[in-house]
């Protein structure tokens, strides 16, 4: 495990995982990029991993499963997973959008994923952690308050 904010990608097509991870490596330096084509192996990885913060890029439909089931399976260990997720799909429709809204997923991209759309979605999620870290470092009173929790 790295000391940064890792990104986990799940898609049942290995080529999609490779393209997404290659695109992300061009701009992302805050953590490792881990890919899976099997939801069950990804769940096992997440539940056995140290830490409870990670960014997720999930295919809506992965084999016989889906990205929303994955989020449900890791919810206890990763309470922010839904808001830290970018869903991707071959064809967005009202049902997919409704599932994203209902589950608290705020980012949805259609395949083929455009590199700049992916970059902005990743940076949107990462920025909340960077801003929070900066606040902890610059505001000692706030950091002490958080430390009591």
Protein Blocks (a to p, Z undefined) as FASTA:
>chain_A
ZZbdcdddddfbfklmmmmmmmmmmmpckbccdddfbfklmmmmmmmpgcjbdcddddfb
gcjbcfklmmmmmmmmmmmlmmmcccddfbdcfklmmmmmmnopabdcdddddfklmmmm
mmmmmmmmmmmmmmmmmmmklmmmmmmZZ
